[in-house]
Amino acid sequence: MKSKYPILILFVTLFFSCSYNSEDDLSEEIIIDDFVTYDANIKSIIDNNCINCHNNPPVNGAPMPLITFDNVRQAVENRNLIGRISATDGSVMPAGGPRLPQNLIDLVIQWEQEGLLEN
Protein backbone atom coordinates (compact mmCIF):
# COMPACT_ATOMS: atom_id res chain seq x y z
CA MET A 1 0.00 0.00 0.00
CA LYS A 2 1.37 3.36 -1.01
CA SER A 3 1.34 6.24 1.43
CA LYS A 4 -0.61 9.28 0.38
CA TYR A 5 1.81 11.62 2.15
CA PRO A 6 5.44 10.57 1.42
CA ILE A 7 6.80 14.12 1.75
CA LEU A 8 5.01 14.64 5.07
CA ILE A 9 6.34 11.36 6.46
CA LEU A 10 9.87 12.23 5.35
CA PHE A 11 9.61 15.67 6.95
CA VAL A 12 8.23 14.31 10.24
CA THR A 13 10.94 11.62 10.35
CA LEU A 14 13.74 14.11 9.75
CA PHE A 15 12.31 16.73 12.09
CA PHE A 16 11.83 14.42 15.04
CA SER A 17 15.09 12.52 14.55
CA CYS A 18 17.11 15.63 15.40
CA SER A 19 17.77 16.00 19.08
CA TYR A 20 20.08 17.68 21.51
CA ASN A 21 21.07 17.02 25.08
CA SER A 22 21.24 20.59 26.31
CA GLU A 23 21.00 24.23 25.24
CA ASP A 24 24.81 24.29 25.05
CA ASP A 25 24.65 21.93 22.09
CA LEU A 26 22.86 24.64 20.12
CA SER A 27 25.24 27.53 20.64
CA GLU A 28 28.89 28.30 20.18
CA GLU A 29 31.12 28.78 23.18
CA ILE A 30 31.26 32.45 24.13
CA ILE A 31 34.49 33.74 25.61
CA ILE A 32 33.96 36.62 28.01
CA ASP A 33 36.74 39.17 28.17
CA ASP A 34 37.59 39.91 31.80
CA PHE A 35 39.93 42.81 31.16
CA VAL A 36 39.17 46.10 32.86
CA THR A 37 38.80 48.88 30.31
CA TYR A 38 38.39 52.63 30.57
CA ASP A 39 35.09 52.67 28.69
CA ALA A 40 33.48 49.75 30.54
CA ASN A 41 34.81 50.29 34.07
CA ILE A 42 37.01 53.31 34.78
CA LYS A 43 35.15 56.17 33.10
CA SER A 44 32.14 55.79 35.40
CA ILE A 45 34.39 55.84 38.49
CA ILE A 46 36.04 59.06 37.33
CA ASP A 47 32.77 60.65 36.19
CA ASN A 48 31.03 59.89 39.50
CA ASN A 49 33.88 60.85 41.83
CA CYS A 50 36.39 63.19 40.17
CA ILE A 51 34.73 65.37 37.52
CA ASN A 52 33.40 67.90 40.03
CA CYS A 53 36.94 69.26 40.37
CA HIS A 54 38.82 67.64 37.46
CA ASN A 55 36.64 69.13 34.75
CA ASN A 56 37.89 71.23 31.87
CA PRO A 57 38.95 73.68 33.12
CA PRO A 58 39.77 72.12 36.49
CA VAL A 59 38.35 73.86 39.60
CA ASN A 60 38.96 73.82 43.37
CA GLY A 61 42.72 73.52 42.93
CA ALA A 62 42.66 70.38 40.78
CA PRO A 63 45.83 70.40 38.65
CA MET A 64 44.45 68.74 35.50
CA PRO A 65 41.22 67.62 33.83
CA LEU A 66 40.18 63.94 33.94
CA ILE A 67 37.50 64.02 31.28
CA THR A 68 39.04 61.89 28.53
CA PHE A 69 40.73 58.52 28.29
CA ASP A 70 44.06 60.23 27.56
CA ASN A 71 43.69 62.56 30.58
CA VAL A 72 43.11 59.64 32.93
CA ARG A 73 45.78 57.42 31.37
CA GLN A 74 48.36 60.20 31.71
CA ALA A 75 47.29 60.81 35.31
CA VAL A 76 47.90 57.14 36.11
CA GLU A 77 51.23 57.02 34.26
CA ASN A 78 52.68 60.41 35.22
CA ARG A 79 50.74 62.01 38.08
CA ASN A 80 50.35 59.21 40.68
CA LEU A 81 46.58 58.97 40.34
CA ILE A 82 46.54 55.53 41.98
CA GLY A 83 48.63 56.78 44.88
CA ARG A 84 46.28 59.73 45.34
CA ILE A 85 43.09 57.66 45.36
CA SER A 86 44.74 55.02 47.58
CA ALA A 87 45.96 57.51 50.20
CA THR A 88 44.70 57.20 53.75
CA ASP A 89 46.26 60.38 55.13
CA GLY A 90 45.27 64.02 54.61
CA SER A 91 45.55 63.89 50.81
CA VAL A 92 42.52 61.64 50.31
CA MET A 93 40.89 61.84 46.89
CA PRO A 94 38.31 62.81 46.11
CA ALA A 95 39.13 66.03 47.94
CA GLY A 96 37.13 66.34 51.12
CA GLY A 97 36.69 62.55 51.25
CA PRO A 98 35.50 60.04 51.90
CA ARG A 99 38.07 57.84 50.23
CA LEU A 100 36.86 55.76 47.29
CA PRO A 101 35.70 52.26 48.22
CA GLN A 102 38.54 49.75 47.95
CA ASN A 103 36.79 47.75 45.22
CA LEU A 104 36.86 50.83 42.94
CA ILE A 105 40.51 51.51 43.74
CA ASP A 106 41.26 47.86 42.96
CA LEU A 107 39.61 48.25 39.54
CA VAL A 108 41.84 51.21 38.72
CA ILE A 109 44.89 49.23 39.87
CA GLN A 110 43.82 46.25 37.75
CA TRP A 111 43.27 48.56 34.78
CA GLU A 112 46.86 49.79 35.08
CA GLN A 113 48.24 46.26 35.49
CA GLU A 114 46.38 45.11 32.38
CA GLY A 115 47.83 47.87 30.22
CA LEU A 116 45.39 50.80 30.52
CA LEU A 117 43.04 49.55 27.80
CA GLU A 118 40.55 52.03 26.40
CA ASN A 119 37.81 49.66 25.23
C-alpha positions as a Markdown table, in Angstrom:
| # | Residue | x | y | z |
|---|---|---|---|---|
| 1 | Met | 0.0 | 0.0 | 0.0 |
| 2 | Lys | 1.4 | 3.4 | -1.0 |
| 3 | Ser | 1.3 | 6.2 | 1.4 |
| 4 | Lys | -0.6 | 9.3 | 0.4 |
| 5 | Tyr | 1.8 | 11.6 | 2.1 |
| 6 | Pro | 5.4 | 10.6 | 1.4 |
| 7 | Ile | 6.8 | 14.1 | 1.7 |
| 8 | Leu | 5.0 | 14.6 | 5.1 |
| 9 | Ile | 6.3 | 11.4 | 6.5 |
| 10 | Leu | 9.9 | 12.2 | 5.4 |
| 11 | Phe | 9.6 | 15.7 | 7.0 |
| 12 | Val | 8.2 | 14.3 | 10.2 |
| 13 | Thr | 10.9 | 11.6 | 10.3 |
| 14 | Leu | 13.7 | 14.1 | 9.8 |
| 15 | Phe | 12.3 | 16.7 | 12.1 |
| 16 | Phe | 11.8 | 14.4 | 15.0 |
| 17 | Ser | 15.1 | 12.5 | 14.6 |
| 18 | Cys | 17.1 | 15.6 | 15.4 |
| 19 | Ser | 17.8 | 16.0 | 19.1 |
| 20 | Tyr | 20.1 | 17.7 | 21.5 |
| 21 | Asn | 21.1 | 17.0 | 25.1 |
| 22 | Ser | 21.2 | 20.6 | 26.3 |
| 23 | Glu | 21.0 | 24.2 | 25.2 |
| 24 | Asp | 24.8 | 24.3 | 25.1 |
| 25 | Asp | 24.7 | 21.9 | 22.1 |
| 26 | Leu | 22.9 | 24.6 | 20.1 |
| 27 | Ser | 25.2 | 27.5 | 20.6 |
| 28 | Glu | 28.9 | 28.3 | 20.2 |
| 29 | Glu | 31.1 | 28.8 | 23.2 |
| 30 | Ile | 31.3 | 32.5 | 24.1 |
| 31 | Ile | 34.5 | 33.7 | 25.6 |
| 32 | Ile | 34.0 | 36.6 | 28.0 |
| 33 | Asp | 36.7 | 39.2 | 28.2 |
| 34 | Asp | 37.6 | 39.9 | 31.8 |
| 35 | Phe | 39.9 | 42.8 | 31.2 |
| 36 | Val | 39.2 | 46.1 | 32.9 |
| 37 | Thr | 38.8 | 48.9 | 30.3 |
| 38 | Tyr | 38.4 | 52.6 | 30.6 |
| 39 | Asp | 35.1 | 52.7 | 28.7 |
| 40 | Ala | 33.5 | 49.8 | 30.5 |
| 41 | Asn | 34.8 | 50.3 | 34.1 |
| 42 | Ile | 37.0 | 53.3 | 34.8 |
| 43 | Lys | 35.2 | 56.2 | 33.1 |
| 44 | Ser | 32.1 | 55.8 | 35.4 |
| 45 | Ile | 34.4 | 55.8 | 38.5 |
| 46 | Ile | 36.0 | 59.1 | 37.3 |
| 47 | Asp | 32.8 | 60.6 | 36.2 |
| 48 | Asn | 31.0 | 59.9 | 39.5 |
| 49 | Asn | 33.9 | 60.9 | 41.8 |
| 50 | Cys | 36.4 | 63.2 | 40.2 |
| 51 | Ile | 34.7 | 65.4 | 37.5 |
| 52 | Asn | 33.4 | 67.9 | 40.0 |
| 53 | Cys | 36.9 | 69.3 | 40.4 |
| 54 | His | 38.8 | 67.6 | 37.5 |
| 55 | Asn | 36.6 | 69.1 | 34.8 |
| 56 | Asn | 37.9 | 71.2 | 31.9 |
| 57 | Pro | 39.0 | 73.7 | 33.1 |
| 58 | Pro | 39.8 | 72.1 | 36.5 |
| 59 | Val | 38.4 | 73.9 | 39.6 |
| 60 | Asn | 39.0 | 73.8 | 43.4 |
| 61 | Gly | 42.7 | 73.5 | 42.9 |
| 62 | Ala | 42.7 | 70.4 | 40.8 |
| 63 | Pro | 45.8 | 70.4 | 38.7 |
| 64 | Met | 44.4 | 68.7 | 35.5 |
| 65 | Pro | 41.2 | 67.6 | 33.8 |
| 66 | Leu | 40.2 | 63.9 | 33.9 |
| 67 | Ile | 37.5 | 64.0 | 31.3 |
| 68 | Thr | 39.0 | 61.9 | 28.5 |
| 69 | Phe | 40.7 | 58.5 | 28.3 |
| 70 | Asp | 44.1 | 60.2 | 27.6 |
| 71 | Asn | 43.7 | 62.6 | 30.6 |
| 72 | Val | 43.1 | 59.6 | 32.9 |
| 73 | Arg | 45.8 | 57.4 | 31.4 |
| 74 | Gln | 48.4 | 60.2 | 31.7 |
| 75 | Ala | 47.3 | 60.8 | 35.3 |
| 76 | Val | 47.9 | 57.1 | 36.1 |
| 77 | Glu | 51.2 | 57.0 | 34.3 |
| 78 | Asn | 52.7 | 60.4 | 35.2 |
| 79 | Arg | 50.7 | 62.0 | 38.1 |
| 80 | Asn | 50.4 | 59.2 | 40.7 |
| 81 | Leu | 46.6 | 59.0 | 40.3 |
| 82 | Ile | 46.5 | 55.5 | 42.0 |
| 83 | Gly | 48.6 | 56.8 | 44.9 |
| 84 | Arg | 46.3 | 59.7 | 45.3 |
| 85 | Ile | 43.1 | 57.7 | 45.4 |
| 86 | Ser | 44.7 | 55.0 | 47.6 |
| 87 | Ala | 46.0 | 57.5 | 50.2 |
| 88 | Thr | 44.7 | 57.2 | 53.7 |
| 89 | Asp | 46.3 | 60.4 | 55.1 |
| 90 | Gly | 45.3 | 64.0 | 54.6 |
| 91 | Ser | 45.6 | 63.9 | 50.8 |
| 92 | Val | 42.5 | 61.6 | 50.3 |
| 93 | Met | 40.9 | 61.8 | 46.9 |
| 94 | Pro | 38.3 | 62.8 | 46.1 |
| 95 | Ala | 39.1 | 66.0 | 47.9 |
| 96 | Gly | 37.1 | 66.3 | 51.1 |
| 97 | Gly | 36.7 | 62.5 | 51.3 |
| 98 | Pro | 35.5 | 60.0 | 51.9 |
| 99 | Arg | 38.1 | 57.8 | 50.2 |
| 100 | Leu | 36.9 | 55.8 | 47.3 |
| 101 | Pro | 35.7 | 52.3 | 48.2 |
| 102 | Gln | 38.5 | 49.8 | 48.0 |
| 103 | Asn | 36.8 | 47.8 | 45.2 |
| 104 | Leu | 36.9 | 50.8 | 42.9 |
| 105 | Ile | 40.5 | 51.5 | 43.7 |
| 106 | Asp | 41.3 | 47.9 | 43.0 |
| 107 | Leu | 39.6 | 48.2 | 39.5 |
| 108 | Val | 41.8 | 51.2 | 38.7 |
| 109 | Ile | 44.9 | 49.2 | 39.9 |
| 110 | Gln | 43.8 | 46.2 | 37.8 |
| 111 | Trp | 43.3 | 48.6 | 34.8 |
| 112 | Glu | 46.9 | 49.8 | 35.1 |
| 113 | Gln | 48.2 | 46.3 | 35.5 |
| 114 | Glu | 46.4 | 45.1 | 32.4 |
| 115 | Gly | 47.8 | 47.9 | 30.2 |
| 116 | Leu | 45.4 | 50.8 | 30.5 |
| 117 | Leu | 43.0 | 49.5 | 27.8 |
| 118 | Glu | 40.6 | 52.0 | 26.4 |
| 119 | Asn | 37.8 | 49.7 | 25.2 |
